[in-house]
Amino acid sequence: MAMIEERKDSKGKVHFRAMVRIKGHPVKSKTFDRKTDAKNWAAQEETDIRSGRSVGAVNAKSHTFKEAAERYRKEVLPHKRANTIAGQTIQLKFWEDHLGPLALGDINTGLLSGLKASMKNRRGREKKAMSAATQRRYFAVLSHLFNTARKEWQWCLSNPVADLSKPKEPAGRVRFLDAGERTRLMAECRASQCDILEDVVILAMLTGMRQGEILGLVWSEVSFERKEITLPPERVKNNTRRTVPLADACGAILLNRYKDRKANCDLVFPAPGHGNAKPRTYDIRTAFENAVLRAEIKNFHFHDLRHCFASYVAMNTTANALELATLMGHKSIQMTARYAHLSSSHLAKTNQQMANAIMGTTNPAQPTEETAS
């Protein structure tokens, strides 16, 4: 329905603001000097929207999803991080294959619900099941495309993804190496023909840095004086500057590499044989997988080294959830909660300290077999 609001500017002049609110459509407003003009405009807009003649409604029928995807690639994707661009380019291609020729106005929640059911198989020739987390990422870029088309381009009136139930993600994975596994893996990394593998694995295990963050590390991000690495927002998953403290073992690794660094190369781990060409980052995937295989470790991926770091901190230190979240670079403590069960011994100590303080005891008697029985 339409609403006319009377306003006065700083000079006391009266203006009339017309607002049109219709469920399922964005609010439209415009200010006039005369109340009659405001009423006429509001009435016409309301008629146009209800009859489907508004700009958004017309554009929703005249622009296809393929056009929207192409515009999104040109205007939106370039402002995202490199690895995000790569992933979302693939995701947009998936949606183009399924929705490309359809007008934006013809894509509704029901249609997407049917597609969601068929997303258990990946795009292309792969038949591997698409995980719930992957499906959520696909729908996330689709939702942002529709929101951009609605708010900025006025190419559609609504976002059909908004009312779609998203696949529920399973509980976060926590896989870390026990002492035996860790010893075997480090031995195989040391024996690997990949001369940086051991250093990279140690850095990942003792800092919680991601593989891309380590392999893309440049000397300007390393401070030996402060014993820390500072990652700029564009190199961090959540686009937030992150400071990573360096233990002595990590500092020693980086210092040795700094002494042997290549001229005119800022990469800490450049790929071999780069010559005078632009240095390339190392690809250690095959070398790491082979080391894990030789070490006879089951169900372990490079990203699990990040879980190792978090798990070791939780089990071997008195760091609280906020400190662990900061070390991991998490924006939310909820992401760190998966490691809470690993610090149960510290919680028990904290609980005992509280009890001692309340009861006025410092060395409580331990139960004997007689008292226990």
C-alpha positions, -999 to 999 in steps of 0.1 A, spaced: 0 0 0 10 36 -5 19 60 22 26 98 20 49 113 46 52 151 52 87 164 59 104 198 64 139 205 53 165 227 72 149 259 57 114 249 68 102 240 33 76 212 32 82 181 11 61 150 6 77 116 5 57 88 -12 64 52 -2 50 21 -19 51 -12 1 38 -44 -15 47 -78 -1 72 -96 -22 85 -64 -38 112 -40 -28 100 -7 -12 99 22 -36 100 59 -25 102 93 -41 100 129 -27 79 157 -42 71 193 -35 34 188 -39 13 163 -21 -9 157 -52 22 147 -72 33 123 -45 -2 107 -45 -3 103 -82 32 88 -84 24 63 -56 -9 53 -72 8 47 -106 37 28 -91 14 6 -71 -7 -1 -103 25 -9 -123 38 -33 -97 5 -52 -93 2 -54 -131 38 -65 -135 49 -34 -154 75 -22 -129 111 -20 -140 121 -50 -120 93 -71 -134 99 -61 -170 137 -68 -166 131 -101 -150 113 -113 -181 138 -97 -206 171 -108 -190 182 -145 -189 203 -161 -163 232 -165 -187 232 -127 -191 232 -122 -154 260 -147 -149 281 -130 -176 276 -96 -159 284 -111 -125 317 -125 -138 327 -91 -153 316 -68 -125 316 -88 -92 340 -116 -94 371 -95 -101 368 -79 -67 371 -112 -49 402 -132 -38 420 -153 -65 410 -187 -51 374 -175 -46 373 -164 -82 385 -198 -94 359 -217 -73 330 -194 -81 338 -195 -118 332 -232 -117 300 -228 -96 286 -202 -120 293 -225 -150 273 -252 -132 243 -229 -127 246 -216 -163 244 -252 -176 211 -257 -157 195 -222 -158 213 -204 -187 184 -198 -212 157 -192 -185 145 -156 -178 154 -145 -143 117 -141 -136 110 -177 -145 135 -191 -119 116 -198 -87 122 -217 -54 104 -248 -66 126 -251 -97 158 -247 -75 144 -273 -51 142 -298 -79 178 -290 -89 190 -294 -53 178 -330 -53 199 -337 -84 230 -320 -71 242 -353 -54 262 -359 -86 289 -334 -95 291 -314 -127 309 -328 -158 321 -364 -160 326 -368 -123 301 -390 -104 315 -383 -69 288 -373 -45 286 -335 -38 289 -329 -1 264 -307 18 292 -281 24 299 -279 -14 262 -276 -22 259 -247 3 288 -229 -15 270 -234 -49 238 -219 -35 257 -191 -18 271 -177 -51 237 -181 -67 220 -162 -39 245 -134 -41 240 -132 -79 202 -128 -74 207 -103 -46 230 -82 -68 206 -85 -98 177 -73 -76 194 -45 -56 219 -31 -80 208 -39 -115 170 -41 -110 169 -72 -131 145 -91 -109 121 -86 -80 131 -113 -56 158 -139 -47 144 -175 -52 173 -189 -31 162 -170 0 133 -194 8 151 -225 -2 162 -248 26 200 -254 24 216 -288 29 227 -293 65 264 -295 70 278 -323 92 297 -316 124 331 -301 117 359 -327 111 386 -330 138 414 -354 127 448 -350 143 479 -372 144 489 -392 174 525 -394 185 533 -425 164 516 -411 133 534 -378 136 568 -395 139 562 -416 109 549 -387 88 578 -364 96 603 -392 87 586 -397 53 585 -359 47 622 -357 55 629 -386 30 608 -370 2 623 -358 -30 603 -326 -25 629 -305 -7 604 -282 10 579 -308 22 592 -312 58 595 -274 63 560 -268 50 544 -296 71 561 -284 103 549 -248 97 514 -260 91 515 -281 123 530 -254 145 511 -224 132 477 -236 119 483 -218 86 465 -232 55 485 -247 26 478 -217 3 489 -193 30 522 -211 35 530 -217 -2 521 -181 -11 542 -167 18 565 -138 8 594 -124 28 577 -90 33 551 -109 54 577 -123 78 592 -104 107 621 -121 125 623 -93 149 587 -97 161 588 -134 156 555 -134 136 539 -136 102 514 -110 91 490 -121 64 471 -94 45 433 -96 42 434 -107 5 455 -138 15 432 -149 44 400 -169 39 378 -146 59 394 -114 44 407 -102 77 444 -94 84 459 -122 105 490 -122 127 506 -156 132 531 -160 161 562 -180 153 576 -206 177 614 -210 177 613 -241 155 593 -221 128 616 -191 131 646 -214 125 631 -229 94 623 -195 79 657 -181 89 675 -210 71 654 -204 40 661 -167 42 698 -173 41 695 -195 10 668 -173 -7 670 -168 -44 678 -134 -59 649 -113 -71 624 -138 -56 601 -127 -27 585 -161 -24 596 -181 7 589 -214 -11 593 -208 -49 590 -237 -73 623 -251 -86 637 -241 -119 619 -207 -122 650 -191 -138 643 -155 -148 606 -161 -153 581 -150 -127 585 -173 -96 558 -199 -92 544 -214 -60 553 -250 -52 527 -278 -58 533 -303 -30 500 -322 -32 514 -354 -47 545 -353 -25 524 -350 6 499 -377 -4 528 -401 -11 544 -393 23 511 -400 40 507 -433 21 543 -445 29 537 -436 66 506 -458 65 483 -431 79 446 -434 71 421 -407 64 445 -377 66 447 -347 44 470 -316 44 442 -294 59 441 -318 89 475 -304 99 455 -272 108 433 -295 130 465 -309 145 476 -274 155 443 -266 172 441 -299 189 476 -298 203 470 -262 216 438 -274 233 454 -305 248 488 -291 258 482 -255 268 459 -234 290 447 -213 260 410 -203 263 386 -204 234 392 -168 225 429 -172 223 426 -204 202 401 -186 179 427 -158 175 455 -182 167 433 -200 142 421 -168 126 385 -177 133 359 -148 132 336 -167 155 344 -187 186 317 -212 174 342 -224 148 366 -232 176 341 -250 197 348 -283 180 380 -285 199 365 -279 233 363 -316 242 400 -319 238 407 -295 266 385 -314 292 416 -319 315 421 -281 316 384 -276 324 387 -301 352 417 -281 366 398 -249 363 368 -264 381 391 -277 409 407 -242 413 372 -227 417 362 -253 443 395 -247 462 388 -210 463 352 -214 474 359 -240 501 391 -224 513 413 -254 505 446 -255 485 455 -292 487 423 -312 488 426 -348 500 425 -373 473 400 -402 477 415 -435 489 403 -469 479 385 -471 513 367 -438 510 359 -445 474 342 -477 483 
